[in-house]
Amino acid sequence: MQSSITPFQTRPAISYQRFSRAEQAYGTSEERQGTNTLEYCKKMGFHLLDVFFDRGVSGFKGRHRRKGRLADLIATARQGKMKPGTALIVENLDRLSRETVNIALQQFLELINEHKFEIHTLSDGRIYNSTNLDLGNLVISIVSMGRAHDESSNKSKRIAFSWKSIRNSGIASSKPGKKPMGKHPSWLEWTEGKWNIREDRASVIR
């Protein structure tokens, strides 16, 4: 007898994915998050409805939450377009936020309590929803959020201190003929003492 169940009758799921630095677009972050999400959906029998991806957007100061694809995800939920109980799949809780714990926790609870998402974290296999968010799970989530913020905060301080030291030293940021320090467009590369265009990347920008 042929089953009458269609793919849209399976458990709905969406994925939120993010990486912080533009150069990660040429790494494995996007492929890893995408592949692991698809494998998880297959394992759990989820129907993946959509993927919200913030590329090159840091979660440290909340730009992804205000103007990024995470903002789109939240707006969609607020409009009532997400079925209650929809699985929200993320690699880690730090993909959702690296802001201070009070802000990250507020967003986390809004997703669960107001929008009725069930948050699945791929890295540790944890599931957070409105019925299982006991003291133990809440403490684990807070510790994860605190660690993510501290990592980003310490990195930001190290970078700021490094640049301040360079400025205060009065020494040029690089030796003659050496690659200039600081950020540069990803479609440029320093070879033979000068900037050269990487056509494979420049063509994408064009």
N, CA, C and O atoms as a DFTB+ gen file, in Angstrom:
824 C
 N C O
     1  1       0.852      -1.198       0.000
     2  2       0.000       0.000       0.000
     3  2       0.885       1.244       0.000
     4  3       1.793       1.348       0.825
     5  1       0.644       2.169      -0.890
     6  2       1.462       3.366      -1.000
     7  2       1.135       4.341       0.131
     8  3      -0.032       4.589       0.434
     9  1       2.192       4.894       0.754
    10  2       1.998       5.816       1.856
    11  2       1.412       7.126       1.350
    12  3       1.748       7.597       0.264
    13  1       0.529       7.705       2.159
    14  2      -0.076       8.984       1.800
    15  2       0.697      10.158       2.381
    16  3       0.314      11.312       2.187
    17  1       1.790       9.869       3.097
    18  2       2.579      10.922       3.727
    19  2       3.486      11.569       2.695
    20  3       4.234      10.871       2.011
    21  1       3.437      12.873       2.571
    22  2       4.294      13.613       1.654
    23  2       5.449      14.222       2.445
    24  3       5.388      14.283       3.673
    25  1       6.520      14.680       1.748
    26  2       7.633      15.301       2.464
    27  2       7.208      16.481       3.324
    28  3       7.842      16.757       4.342
    29  1       6.141      17.188       2.935
    30  2       5.720      18.348       3.693
    31  2       4.959      17.975       4.955
    32  3       4.608      18.846       5.750
    33  1       4.701      16.682       5.144
    34  2       4.059      16.229       6.368
    35  2       5.095      15.756       7.382
    36  3       4.738      15.390       8.502
    37  1       6.353      15.759       7.010
    38  2       7.402      15.425       7.950
    39  2       7.687      16.649       8.808
    40  3       7.153      17.729       8.560
    41  1       8.523      16.476       9.807
    42  2       8.831      17.560      10.742
    43  2       9.547      18.707      10.014
    44  3      10.584      18.472       9.393
    45  1       9.026      19.936      10.072
    46  2       9.680      21.056       9.392
    47  2      10.916      21.518      10.152
    48  3      10.973      21.447      11.379
    49  1      11.895      21.989       9.404
    50  2      13.137      22.491      10.006
    51  2      13.673      23.635       9.166
    52  3      13.456      23.689       7.955
    53  1      14.375      24.545       9.820
    54  2      15.137      25.580       9.126
    55  2      16.542      25.576       9.707
    56  3      16.772      25.060      10.801
    57  1      17.470      26.151       8.970
    58  2      18.866      26.186       9.425
    59  2      19.349      27.618       9.441
    60  3      19.094      28.383       8.511
    61  1      20.056      27.981      10.514
    62  2      20.758      29.256      10.531
    63  2      22.252      28.971      10.564
    64  3      22.748      28.262      11.440
    65  1      22.957      29.540       9.591
    66  2      24.393      29.316       9.467
    67  2      25.097      30.668       9.359
    68  3      24.528      31.629       8.842
    69  1      26.330      30.737       9.847
    70  2      27.052      32.005       9.852
    71  2      28.548      31.754       9.953
    72  3      28.990      30.813      10.612
    73  1      29.322      32.607       9.290
    74  2      30.743      32.708       9.610
    75  2      31.106      34.182       9.661
    76  3      30.454      35.015       9.031
    77  1      32.158      34.499      10.420
    78  2      32.424      35.885      10.787
    79  2      33.252      36.667       9.786
    80  3      32.997      37.851       9.566
    81  1      34.241      36.026       9.174
    82  2      35.184      36.762       8.336
    83  2      34.963      36.433       6.870
    84  3      34.694      35.286       6.515
    85  1      35.079      37.453       6.017
    86  2      34.813      37.278       4.591
    87  2      35.718      36.221       3.970
    88  3      35.297      35.484       3.079
    89  1      36.979      36.147       4.448
    90  2      37.907      35.180       3.862
    91  2      37.509      33.734       4.136
    92  3      37.998      32.819       3.472
    93  1      36.618      33.522       5.116
    94  2      36.144      32.171       5.387
    95  2      35.270      31.623       4.262
    96  3      34.993      30.426       4.201
    97  1      34.838      32.525       3.365
    98  2      34.053      32.080       2.215
    99  2      34.863      31.137       1.336
   100  3      34.306      30.333       0.589
   101  1      36.192      31.247       1.435
   102  2      37.069      30.395       0.623
   103  2      37.571      29.192       1.413
   104  3      38.399      28.423       0.924
   105  1      37.070      29.030       2.632
   106  2      37.443      27.896       3.459
   107  2      36.380      26.817       3.440
   108  3      35.679      26.637       2.444
   109  1      36.265      26.101       4.546
   110  2      35.354      24.955       4.615
   111  2      34.135      25.211       5.500
   112  3      33.290      24.330       5.656
   113  1      34.037      26.409       6.078
   114  2      32.966      26.662       7.040
   115  2      31.579      26.470       6.438
   116  3      30.729      25.794       7.017
   117  1      31.358      27.071       5.273
   118  2      30.029      26.979       4.649
   119  2      29.712      25.547       4.246
   120  3      28.604      25.061       4.476
   121  1      30.686      24.872       3.646
   122  2      30.466      23.485       3.226
   123  2      30.204      22.593       4.431
   124  3      29.319      21.737       4.400
   125  1      30.983      22.799       5.500
   126  2      30.824      21.967       6.704
   127  2      29.445      22.154       7.330
   128  3      28.763      21.178       7.643
   129  1      29.041      23.396       7.509
   130  2      27.736      23.651       8.127
   131  2      26.603      23.112       7.265
   132  3      25.647      22.528       7.775
   133  1      26.716      23.313       5.948
   134  2      25.667      22.845       5.052
   135  2      25.562      21.331       5.013
   136  3      24.468      20.772       5.094
   137  1      26.712      20.670       4.888
   138  2      26.722      19.207       4.826
   139  2      26.211      18.585       6.112
   140  3      25.398      17.661       6.081
   141  1      26.684      19.090       7.244
   142  2      26.264      18.544       8.534
   143  2      24.776      18.762       8.781
   144  3      24.111      17.923       9.389
   145  1      24.261      19.885       8.308
   146  2      22.828      20.155       8.465
   147  2      21.990      19.172       7.657
   148  3      21.004      18.629       8.157
   149  1      22.381      18.947       6.413
   150  2      21.636      18.017       5.560
   151  2      21.677      16.594       6.120
   152  3      20.671      15.886       6.109
   153  1      22.839      16.188       6.605
   154  2      22.972      14.850       7.185
   155  2      22.107      14.711       8.432
   156  3      21.500      13.664       8.659
   157  1      22.054      15.754       9.228
   158  2      21.244      15.727      10.453
   159  2      19.761      15.650      10.115
   160  3      19.015      14.891      10.734
   161  1      19.338      16.438       9.131
   162  2      17.934      16.398       8.725
   163  2      17.537      15.004       8.222
   164  3      16.449      14.511       8.521
   165  1      18.423      14.391       7.469
   166  2      18.155      13.037       6.965
   167  2      18.053      12.049       8.121
   168  3      17.175      11.186       8.139
   169  1      18.956      12.184       9.082
   170  2      18.961      11.293      10.241
   171  2      17.687      11.448      11.077
   172  3      17.123      10.460      11.549
   173  1      17.238      12.699      11.256
   174  2      16.101      12.971      12.124
   175  2      14.759      12.916      11.381
   176  3      13.702      12.975      12.008
   177  1      14.801      12.804      10.061
   178  2      13.571      12.788       9.295
   179  2      12.932      14.155       9.161
   180  3      11.710      14.270       9.069
   181  1      13.763      15.203       9.150
   182  2      13.260      16.571       9.025
   183  2      13.143      16.974       7.561
   184  3      13.887      16.496       6.704
   185  1      12.205      17.853       7.299
   186  2      12.100      18.466       5.968
   187  2      12.665      19.873       6.073
   188  3      12.059      20.737       6.706
   189  1      13.814      20.113       5.461
   190  2      14.486      21.408       5.555
   191  2      13.786      22.422       4.654
   192  3      13.844      22.323       3.429
   193  1      13.131      23.389       5.269
   194  2      12.356      24.378       4.523
   195  2      13.206      25.510       3.974
   196  3      12.976      25.980       2.860
   197  1      14.194      25.952       4.757
   198  2      14.971      27.120       4.338
   199  2      16.279      27.171       5.100
   200  3      16.408      26.596       6.181
   201  1      17.257      27.874       4.519
   202  2      18.549      28.114       5.154
   203  2      18.778      29.623       5.182
   204  3      18.725      30.287       4.147
   205  1      19.027      30.145       6.357
   206  2      19.350      31.558       6.541
   207  2      20.848      31.649       6.812
   208  3      21.322      31.140       7.827
   209  1      21.595      32.288       5.921
   210  2      23.059      32.274       6.016
   211  2      23.604      33.691       6.056
   212  3      23.347      34.490       5.155
   213  1      24.353      33.996       7.098
   214  2      25.074      35.263       7.198
   215  2      26.546      34.998       6.915
   216  3      27.240      34.365       7.710
   217  1      27.010      35.487       5.778
   218  2      28.396      35.271       5.353
   219  2      29.249      36.496       5.686
   220  3      28.933      37.611       5.272
   221  1      30.309      36.282       6.422
   222  2      31.197      37.373       6.777
   223  2      30.571      38.373       7.730
   224  3      30.870      39.566       7.667
   225  1      29.707      37.896       8.608
   226  2      29.024      38.771       9.573
   227  2      29.313      38.272      10.983
   228  3      28.972      37.142      11.333
   229  1      29.941      39.117      11.788
   230  2      30.263      38.742      13.162
   231  2      29.016      38.729      14.028
   232  3      28.100      39.526      13.825
   233  1      28.986      37.826      14.988
   234  2      27.886      37.783      15.942
   235  2      28.219      38.497      17.237
   236  3      27.464      38.414      18.204
   237  1      29.374      39.218      17.266
   238  2      29.869      39.827      18.500
   239  2      29.119      41.100      18.875
   240  3      28.856      41.343      20.053
   241  1      28.772      41.918      17.869
   242  2      28.099      43.185      18.152
   243  2      26.646      43.211      17.678
   244  3      25.989      44.249      17.758
   245  1      26.146      42.094      17.193
   246  2      24.721      41.983      16.898
   247  2      24.265      42.494      15.553
   248  3      23.066      42.672      15.338
   249  1      25.202      42.740      14.629
   250  2      24.768      43.231      13.315
   251  2      23.911      42.199      12.601
   252  3      22.969      42.556      11.894
   253  1      24.229      40.917      12.779
   254  2      23.445      39.857      12.143
   255  2      22.025      39.824      12.675
   256  3      21.087      39.463      11.965
   257  1      21.882      40.212      13.947
   258  2      20.564      40.216      14.583
   259  2      19.733      41.422      14.145
   260  3      18.505      41.345      14.089
   261  1      20.399      42.528      13.837
   262  2      19.682      43.748      13.464
   263  2      19.446      43.863      11.965
   264  3      18.381      44.307      11.537
   265  1      20.438      43.463      11.158
   266  2      20.347      43.703       9.720
   267  2      20.641      42.472       8.860
   268  3      20.484      42.525       7.640
   269  1      21.055      41.387       9.464
   270  2      21.461      40.216       8.697
   271  2      20.323      39.237       8.445
   272  3      19.144      39.549       8.612
   273  1      20.726      38.051       8.039
   274  2      19.733      37.013       7.749
   275  2      19.076      36.494       9.020
   276  3      17.957      35.982       8.973
   277  1      19.756      36.619      10.154
   278  2      19.113      36.248      11.408
   279  2      17.945      37.185      11.680
   280  3      16.909      36.760      12.192
   281  1      18.109      38.455      11.339
   282  2      16.999      39.412      11.471
   283  2      15.826      38.989      10.592
   284  3      14.670      39.111      10.996
   285  1      16.123      38.489       9.385
   286  2      15.068      38.008       8.489
   287  2      14.354      36.802       9.087
   288  3      13.131      36.680       9.010
   289  1      15.140      35.920       9.681
   290  2      14.560      34.716      10.303
   291  2      13.603      35.111      11.420
   292  3      12.481      34.609      11.494
   293  1      14.055      36.017      12.291
   294  2      13.219      36.447      13.417
   295  2      11.979      37.170      12.919
   296  3      10.891      36.974      13.460
   297  1      12.128      38.006      11.892
   298  2      10.978      38.728      11.342
   299  2       9.956      37.757      10.772
   300  3       8.752      37.946      10.945
   301  1      10.429      36.721      10.096
   302  2       9.532      35.708       9.543
   303  2       8.757      35.003      10.649
   304  3       7.564      34.736      10.508
   305  1       9.442      34.705      11.747
   306  2       8.789      34.051      12.877
   307  2       7.749      34.970      13.514
   308  3       6.660      34.528      13.878
   309  1       8.090      36.239      13.643
   310  2       7.166      37.197      14.258
   311  2       5.910      37.392      13.416
   312  3       4.852      37.740      13.940
   313  1       6.030      37.167      12.121
   314  2       4.881      37.280      11.224
   315  2       4.009      36.024      11.248
   316  3       3.005      35.944      10.539
   317  1       4.396      35.050      12.064
   318  2       3.614      33.835      12.197
   319  2       3.758      32.862      11.049
   320  3       2.886      32.024      10.824
   321  1       4.874      32.972      10.310
   322  2       5.071      32.116       9.141
   323  2       5.835      30.833       9.460
   324  3       6.108      30.033       8.566
   325  1       6.174      30.640      10.716
   326  2       6.869      29.425      11.136
   327  2       5.929      28.573      11.983
   328  3       5.328      29.063      12.939
   329  1       5.810      27.328      11.634
   330  2       4.947      26.425      12.381
   331  2       5.539      26.169      13.766
   332  3       6.736      25.901      13.872
   333  1       4.730      26.244      14.839
   334  2       5.230      25.946      16.180
   335  2       5.869      24.556      16.229
   336  3       5.311      23.593      15.705
   337  1       7.029      24.461      16.856
   338  2       7.740      23.190      16.929
   339  2       8.743      22.990      15.814
   340  3       9.417      21.962      15.762
   341  1       8.852      23.975      14.910
   342  2       9.851      23.883      13.841
   343  2      11.245      23.771      14.442
   344  3      11.592      24.509      15.364
   345  1      12.030      22.858      13.925
   346  2      13.409      22.687      14.404
   347  2      14.292      23.771      13.804
   348  3      14.315      23.960      12.588
   349  1      15.018      24.481      14.662
   350  2      15.995      25.476      14.233
   351  2      17.379      24.866      14.444
   352  3      17.824      24.682      15.576
   353  1      18.046      24.558      13.341
   354  2      19.307      23.825      13.409
   355  2      20.479      24.794      13.275
   356  3      20.552      25.571      12.323
   357  1      21.391      24.735      14.241
   358  2      22.600      25.554      14.215
   359  2      23.797      24.677      14.574
   360  3      23.655      23.660      15.253
   361  1      24.965      25.081      14.112
   362  2      26.162      24.299      14.440
   363  2      26.467      24.377      15.937
   364  3      26.688      23.358      16.590
   365  1      26.474      25.584      16.461
   366  2      26.662      25.842      17.891
   367  2      25.774      27.018      18.269
   368  3      25.279      27.737      17.400
   369  1      25.575      27.211      19.565
   370  2      24.826      28.384      20.005
   371  2      25.561      29.670      19.659
   372  3      24.935      30.723      19.542
   373  1      26.900      29.601      19.491
   374  2      27.636      30.823      19.154
   375  2      27.351      31.296      17.737
   376  3      27.691      32.428      17.394
   377  1      26.739      30.463      16.906
   378  2      26.314      30.948      15.587
   379  2      25.156      31.928      15.738
   380  3      25.043      32.880      14.966
   381  1      24.302      31.700      16.722
   382  2      23.172      32.588      16.953
   383  2      23.608      33.903      17.579
   384  3      23.032      34.952      17.287
   385  1      24.631      33.857      18.445
   386  2      25.087      35.088      19.084
   387  2      26.430      34.899      19.768
   388  3      26.730      33.841      20.322
   389  1      27.239      35.973      19.712
   390  2      28.460      36.084      20.508
   391  2      28.408      37.377      21.335
   392  3      29.430      37.874      21.807
   393  1      27.193      37.902      21.497
   394  2      27.020      39.092      22.312
   395  2      27.073      38.727      23.792
   396  3      27.236      37.560      24.149
   397  1      26.933      39.743      24.651
   398  2      26.945      39.489      26.083
   399  2      25.841      38.500      26.445
   400  3      24.842      38.383      25.734
   401  1      26.029      37.797      27.547
   402  2      25.111      36.718      27.917
   403  2      23.673      37.211      28.056
   404  3      22.741      36.520      27.644
   405  1      23.484      38.405      28.635
   406  2      22.106      38.873      28.834
   407  2      21.372      39.071      27.510
   408  3      20.174      38.799      27.418
   409  1      22.087      39.545      26.479
   410  2      21.456      39.742      25.168
   411  2      21.276      38.400      24.460
   412  3      20.215      38.126      23.900
   413  1      22.323      37.561      24.489
   414  2      22.250      36.256      23.835
   415  2      21.154      35.393      24.450
   416  3      20.430      34.697      23.738
   417  1      21.037      35.440      25.779
   418  2      20.025      34.640      26.466
   419  2      18.624      35.139      26.145
   420  3      17.710      34.337      25.952
   421  1      18.449      36.445      26.086
   422  2      17.135      37.012      25.746
   423  2      16.682      36.540      24.366
   424  3      15.525      36.164      24.177
   425  1      17.608      36.563      23.403
   426  2      17.282      36.107      22.051
   427  2      16.971      34.607      22.042
   428  3      16.018      34.168      21.398
   429  1      17.770      33.842      22.749
   430  2      17.599      32.391      22.848
   431  2      16.209      32.051      23.391
   432  3      15.516      31.192      22.846
   433  1      15.810      32.734      24.470
   434  2      14.506      32.464      25.083
   435  2      13.358      32.945      24.200
   436  3      12.290      32.334      24.178
   437  1      13.578      34.039      23.474
   438  2      12.541      34.513      22.550
   439  2      12.282      33.480      21.458
   440  3      11.132      33.198      21.120
   441  1      13.355      32.919      20.910
   442  2      13.204      31.914      19.860
   443  2      12.436      30.694      20.357
   444  3      11.630      30.113      19.630
   445  1      12.696      30.318      21.600
   446  2      12.063      29.116      22.154
   447  2      10.653      29.395      22.677
   448  3       9.707      28.685      22.333
   449  1      10.516      30.423      23.502
   450  2       9.240      30.656      24.189
   451  2       8.211      31.392      23.335
   452  3       7.032      31.036      23.340
   453  1       8.648      32.410      22.606
   454  2       7.702      33.198      21.825
   455  2       7.436      32.599      20.451
   456  3       6.292      32.538      20.001
   457  1       8.492      32.163      19.794
   458  2       8.345      31.667      18.420
   459  2       8.258      30.140      18.340
   460  3       8.076      29.576      17.261
   461  1       8.389      29.486      19.487
   462  2       8.167      28.035      19.608
   463  2       9.128      27.199      18.754
   464  3       8.768      26.119      18.287
   465  1      10.341      27.701      18.556
   466  2      11.346      26.894      17.881
   467  2      11.894      25.840      18.833
   468  3      11.901      26.021      20.051
   469  1      12.346      24.752      18.260
   470  2      13.108      23.759      19.005
   471  2      14.534      23.838      18.457
   472  3      14.780      23.457      17.313
   473  1      15.462      24.323      19.259
   474  2      16.819      24.572      18.793
   475  2      17.669      23.315      18.912
   476  3      17.766      22.713      19.982
   477  1      18.284      22.928      17.795
   478  2      19.160      21.751      17.744
   479  2      20.587      22.219      17.467
   480  3      20.827      22.915      16.481
   481  1      21.532      21.845      18.324
   482  2      22.933      22.208      18.109
   483  2      23.701      20.975      17.636
   484  3      23.756      19.957      18.326
   485  1      24.291      21.088      16.451
   486  2      24.931      19.938      15.824
   487  2      26.200      19.500      16.539
   488  3      26.502      18.307      16.579
   489  1      26.942      20.436      17.098
   490  2      28.252      20.111      17.663
   491  2      28.169      19.181      18.862
   492  3      29.036      18.328      19.056
   493  1      27.119      19.346      19.669
   494  2      27.002      18.517      20.870
   495  2      25.712      17.711      20.928
   496  3      25.461      17.017      21.913
   497  1      24.882      17.796      19.871
   498  2      23.665      16.994      19.811
   499  2      22.594      17.383      20.812
   500  3      21.728      16.570      21.135
   501  1      22.637      18.611      21.308
   502  2      21.646      19.038      22.291
   503  2      20.394      19.604      21.610
   504  3      20.444      20.143      20.505
   505  1      19.278      19.456      22.315
   506  2      17.994      19.967      21.837
   507  2      17.384      20.824      22.939
   508  3      17.258      20.388      24.083
   509  1      17.012      22.038      22.582
   510  2      16.404      22.967      23.545
   511  2      15.006      23.341      23.077
   512  3      14.824      23.825      21.960
   513  1      14.022      23.114      23.939
   514  2      12.659      23.546      23.641
   515  2      11.977      23.993      24.933
   516  3      12.568      23.919      26.010
   517  1      10.740      24.455      24.823
   518  2      10.057      25.046      25.973
   519  2       9.714      24.027      27.054
   520  3       9.419      24.408      28.186
   521  1       9.747      22.749      26.726
   522  2       9.385      21.744      27.721
   523  2      10.594      21.123      28.415
   524  3      10.464      20.582      29.513
   525  1      11.772      21.196      27.785
   526  2      12.933      20.557      28.414
   527  2      13.958      21.560      28.928
   528  3      15.061      21.181      29.323
   529  1      13.591      22.849      28.923
   530  2      14.542      23.872      29.343
   531  2      14.549      23.978      30.870
   532  3      14.113      24.970      31.454
   533  1      15.062      22.915      31.487
   534  2      15.165      22.902      32.944
   535  2      16.444      23.626      33.370
   536  3      17.153      24.183      32.532
   537  1      16.733      23.617      34.663
   538  2      17.887      24.336      35.185
   539  2      19.191      23.851      34.561
   540  3      20.075      24.648      34.248
   541  1      19.300      22.526      34.382
   542  2      20.526      21.962      33.816
   543  2      20.777      22.451      32.397
   544  3      21.874      22.915      32.083
   545  1      19.769      22.350      31.540
   546  2      19.921      22.792      30.151
   547  2      20.129      24.300      30.062
   548  3      20.872      24.786      29.209
   549  1      19.463      25.033      30.955
   550  2      19.613      26.481      30.941
   551  2      21.035      26.884      31.322
   552  3      21.612      27.783      30.709
   553  1      21.597      26.225      32.327
   554  2      22.970      26.524      32.751
   555  2      23.955      26.195      31.624
   556  3      24.888      26.957      31.370
   557  1      23.745      25.069      30.956
   558  2      24.629      24.676      29.853
   559  2      24.589      25.718      28.744
   560  3      25.625      26.083      28.188
   561  1      23.396      26.194      28.428
   562  2      23.273      27.197      27.363
   563  2      23.948      28.503      27.762
   564  3      24.604      29.134      26.933
   565  1      23.798      28.917      29.015
   566  2      24.404      30.166      29.488
   567  2      25.926      30.064      29.479
   568  3      26.610      31.007      29.080
   569  1      26.452      28.940      29.912
   570  2      27.904      28.739      29.905
   571  2      28.436      28.821      28.477
   572  3      29.480      29.426      28.235
   573  1      27.719      28.212      27.531
   574  2      28.121      28.245      26.128
   575  2      28.113      29.680      25.596
   576  3      29.033      30.087      24.887
   577  1      27.084      30.435      25.938
   578  2      26.992      31.828      25.498
   579  2      28.113      32.674      26.107
   580  3      28.715      33.500      25.421
   581  1      28.386      32.465      27.387
   582  2      29.442      33.216      28.047
   583  2      30.805      32.929      27.448
   584  3      31.612      33.839      27.259
   585  1      31.062      31.665      27.150
   586  2      32.342      31.286      26.551
   587  2      32.502      31.924      25.173
   588  3      33.579      32.416      24.834
   589  1      31.429      31.914      24.377
   590  2      31.485      32.493      23.026
   591  2      31.781      33.982      23.089
   592  3      32.598      34.493      22.323
   593  1      31.112      34.680      24.011
   594  2      31.349      36.126      24.125
   595  2      32.773      36.415      24.591
   596  3      33.434      37.309      24.063
   597  1      33.241      35.665      25.573
   598  2      34.595      35.893      26.104
   599  2      35.650      35.670      25.022
   600  3      36.623      36.420      24.934
   601  1      35.456      34.641      24.200
   602  2      36.408      34.372      23.121
   603  2      36.482      35.553      22.154
   604  3      37.571      35.996      21.789
   605  1      35.319      36.059      21.743
   606  2      35.286      37.178      20.804
   607  2      35.813      38.460      21.448
   608  3      36.516      39.240      20.806
   609  1      35.471      38.672      22.714
   610  2      35.928      39.864      23.415
   611  2      37.444      39.879      23.555
   612  3      38.084      40.904      23.317
   613  1      38.017      38.744      23.941
   614  2      39.469      38.661      24.097
   615  2      40.185      38.845      22.759
   616  3      41.229      39.495      22.690
   617  1      39.624      38.276      21.713
   618  2      40.217      38.436      20.384
   619  2      40.175      39.890      19.953
   620  3      41.145      40.397      19.391
   621  1      39.059      40.571      20.210
   622  2      38.924      41.979      19.850
   623  2      39.950      42.828      20.602
   624  3      40.547      43.740      20.029
   625  1      40.149      42.528      21.873
   626  2      41.114      43.280      22.677
   627  2      42.541      43.049      22.188
   628  3      43.337      43.987      22.142
   629  1      42.870      41.821      21.826
   630  2      44.224      41.522      21.334
   631  2      44.515      42.280      20.037
   632  3      45.597      42.840      19.861
   633  1      43.533      42.288      19.134
   634  2      43.720      42.979      17.857
   635  2      43.877      44.483      18.083
   636  3      44.745      45.120      17.487
   637  1      43.025      45.047      18.952
   638  2      43.105      46.485      19.233
   639  2      44.442      46.847      19.855
   640  3      45.034      47.869      19.508
   641  1      44.925      46.012      20.779
   642  2      46.216      46.276      21.431
   643  2      47.355      46.198      20.427
   644  3      48.288      47.000      20.473
   645  1      47.277      45.235      19.525
   646  2      48.318      45.068      18.516
   647  2      48.420      46.295      17.620
   648  3      49.515      46.797      17.364
   649  1      47.277      46.775      17.147
   650  2      47.281      47.954      16.283
   651  2      47.720      49.200      17.038
   652  3      48.402      50.055      16.473
   653  1      47.344      49.313      18.289
   654  2      47.764      50.459      19.098
   655  2      49.275      50.462      19.272
   656  3      49.908      51.516      19.211
   657  1      49.856      49.283      19.488
   658  2      51.302      49.171      19.648
   659  2      52.026      49.593      18.374
   660  3      53.056      50.266      18.422
   661  1      51.462      49.181      17.218
   662  2      52.073      49.547      15.934
   663  2      52.024      51.060      15.729
   664  3      53.000      51.673      15.297
   665  1      50.856      51.657      16.050
   666  2      50.719      53.100      15.867
   667  2      51.662      53.874      16.790
   668  3      52.277      54.861      16.386
   669  1      51.762      53.405      18.037
   670  2      52.588      54.108      19.015
   671  2      54.080      53.949      18.764
   672  3      54.884      54.767      19.211
   673  1      54.440      52.904      18.057
   674  2      55.859      52.640      17.821
   675  2      56.473      53.625      16.839
   676  3      57.685      53.842      16.853
   677  1      55.647      54.223      15.984
   678  2      56.159      55.144      14.986
   679  2      56.883      54.444      13.862
   680  3      57.507      55.099      13.027
   681  1      56.814      53.122      13.821
   682  2      57.491      52.335      12.786
   683  2      56.486      51.995      11.694
   684  3      55.320      51.721      11.977
   685  1      56.940      52.015      10.455
   686  2      56.060      51.672       9.332
   687  2      55.446      50.302       9.560
   688  3      56.063      49.424      10.164
   689  1      54.233      50.130       9.075
   690  2      53.516      48.885       9.321
   691  2      54.110      47.697       8.586
   692  3      53.743      46.554       8.862
   693  1      55.025      47.946       7.652
   694  2      55.701      46.835       6.993
   695  2      57.013      47.332       6.411
   696  3      57.181      48.526       6.164
   697  1      57.928      46.423       6.197
   698  2      59.216      46.783       5.615
   699  2      59.044      46.992       4.108
   700  3      58.134      46.421       3.507
   701  1      59.905      47.801       3.497
   702  2      59.812      48.011       2.046
   703  2      59.848      46.695       1.281
   704  3      60.723      45.855       1.490
   705  1      58.882      46.540       0.399
   706  2      58.823      45.325      -0.401
   707  2      58.066      44.186       0.239
   708  3      57.750      43.193      -0.416
   709  1      57.770      44.329       1.542
   710  2      57.033      43.290       2.245
   711  2      55.533      43.564       2.152
   712  3      55.110      44.693       1.901
   713  1      54.756      42.539       2.352
   714  2      53.300      42.683       2.283
   715  2      52.816      43.676       3.330
   716  3      53.139      43.525       4.508
   717  1      52.042      44.699       2.927
   718  2      51.508      45.665       3.900
   719  2      50.635      44.964       4.934
   720  3      49.925      44.007       4.626
   721  1      50.704      45.460       6.161
   722  2      49.885      44.892       7.224
   723  2      48.455      45.409       7.114
   724  3      48.189      46.398       6.432
   725  1      47.555      44.737       7.783
   726  2      46.156      45.158       7.790
   727  2      45.314      44.393       6.792
   728  3      45.805      43.517       6.080
   729  1      44.044      44.738       6.752
   730  2      43.113      44.048       5.875
   731  2      43.233      44.558       4.442
   732  3      43.623      45.700       4.202
   733  1      42.895      43.700       3.513
   734  2      42.889      44.077       2.106
   735  2      41.804      43.277       1.395
   736  3      41.391      42.233       1.901
   737  1      41.332      43.733       0.242
   738  2      40.281      42.993      -0.473
   739  2      40.713      41.568      -0.784
   740  3      41.870      41.317      -1.121
   741  1      39.778      40.646      -0.669
   742  2      40.101      39.236      -0.880
   743  2      40.468      38.930      -2.327
   744  3      41.021      37.869      -2.617
   745  1      40.157      39.874      -3.253
   746  2      40.477      39.623      -4.661
   747  2      41.864      40.130      -5.032
   748  3      42.248      40.101      -6.201
   749  1      42.623      40.600      -4.025
   750  2      44.013      40.990      -4.239
   751  2      44.932      40.034      -3.509
   752  3      44.579      39.514      -2.450
   753  1      46.109      39.798      -4.068
   754  2      47.123      39.023      -3.364
   755  2      48.486      39.677      -3.583
   756  3      48.749      40.260      -4.635
   757  1      49.335      39.570      -2.583
   758  2      50.648      40.216      -2.602
   759  2      51.672      39.225      -3.153
   760  3      52.016      38.249      -2.487
   761  1      52.149      39.472      -4.350
   762  2      53.162      38.606      -4.961
   763  2      54.205      39.469      -5.656
   764  3      53.893      40.482      -6.283
   765  1      55.445      39.036      -5.523
   766  2      56.574      39.724      -6.164
   767  2      56.621      41.206      -5.814
   768  3      56.928      42.047      -6.659
   769  1      56.314      41.511      -4.562
   770  2      56.446      42.868      -4.067
   771  2      55.376      43.839      -4.503
   772  3      55.580      45.051      -4.425
   773  1      54.256      43.349      -4.954
   774  2      53.181      44.247      -5.371
   775  2      51.838      43.526      -5.288
   776  3      51.770      42.302      -5.181
   777  1      50.770      44.328      -5.342
   778  2      49.428      43.760      -5.341
   779  2      49.068      43.283      -6.748
   780  3      49.301      43.979      -7.736
   781  1      48.501      42.092      -6.813
   782  2      48.035      41.534      -8.077
   783  2      46.600      41.061      -7.926
   784  3      46.196      40.576      -6.870
   785  1      45.840      41.211      -8.998
   786  2      44.429      40.821      -8.969
   787  2      44.290      39.312      -9.133
   788  3      44.892      38.716     -10.026
   789  1      43.491      38.703      -8.264
   790  2      43.135      37.292      -8.409
   791  2      41.860      37.222      -9.237
   792  3      40.766      37.494      -8.743
   793  1      42.019      36.857     -10.493
   794  2      40.890      36.899     -11.418
   795  2      39.756      35.972     -10.998
   796  3      38.591      36.285     -11.243
   797  1      40.072      34.830     -10.366
   798  2      39.015      33.903      -9.965
   799  2      38.079      34.541      -8.949
   800  3      36.882      34.253      -8.941
   801  1      38.621      35.415      -8.082
   802  2      37.805      36.086      -7.087
   803  2      37.236      37.398      -7.612
   804  3      36.093      37.749      -7.321
   805  1      38.042      38.119      -8.388
   806  2      37.587      39.393      -8.942
   807  2      36.379      39.217      -9.852
   808  3      35.500      40.078      -9.901
   809  1      36.338      38.090     -10.578
   810  2      35.218      37.853     -11.489
   811  2      33.913      37.729     -10.730
   812  3      32.855      38.119     -11.225
   813  1      33.992      37.181      -9.519
   814  2      32.779      37.059      -8.683
   815  2      32.292      38.449      -8.258
   816  3      31.092      38.726      -8.261
   817  1      33.249      39.325      -7.890
   818  2      32.885      40.686      -7.482
   819  2      32.268      41.443      -8.666
   820  3      31.267      42.143      -8.508
   821  1      32.872      41.298      -9.851
   822  2      32.342      41.991     -11.022
   823  2      30.917      41.555     -11.333
   824  3      30.317      42.042     -12.292
